[in-house]
Amino acid sequence: MLLFLAAATYIVYSFLELPKLYDNLKGSETVYIQDSKVPESDDLWSGVQVIAKIYRIGDDEVPIKVDGITFSDESDLKNKQSKINVKQHYYQEIKYDDDGNKSEIVFKPAS
């Protein structure tokens, strides 16, 4: 009899109290709603991020143009890196050819 009473008490407790505890836990949907913000403008790249992107020029295998200066390989980066203002912010524009392949990545300074 005592075992039955304990089991019944646990069942009642489970239905009444445990759901209240789960309401206080953050689920994945509340975390995404609270932490996600849609950017209002285009993402800006810092000058340092642009230089890092140029260091990975072999990954894209397309020329990168920064403020009118074209970077095609690592030697361009070594010779022209000092012309990139690391304190400037840039907008990225990706250009495509007629077949839909990337043809060039252009970084334009944000005013």
Steps between C-alpha positions, in 0.01 A plus 500: 500500500780737584666429164174581317462827691860602417448420132174695486661799671788497251263489205297793631820694571627427148185634335477812717851618584744376239345691205555823696870420528528439124339837425798672662753325275605671179436289196677534169216704355521768772877525469477557125223756538692697761849479353433529126476839337463560131758757389343824381783580259762310305772338705811712525849355479788659689827559318657217700225259390553604138873426528421161656265430208776585254736260680248229411491607135585147388174371649282706264747522212346826383662844514414722795476874444532733799434869447606467133813290570492146357647204688545185292759303699718507811767718339238772449416478869865540603551797268167682544379408852619832645250683275205344687383716788449262795277755676268536199180298466400346169192362328547173313359448152536172315491520122400207279567416137235401244516134612425589862855439627680745728713730292617758753460608863490876547537685830382861490564740786202591716467874540 
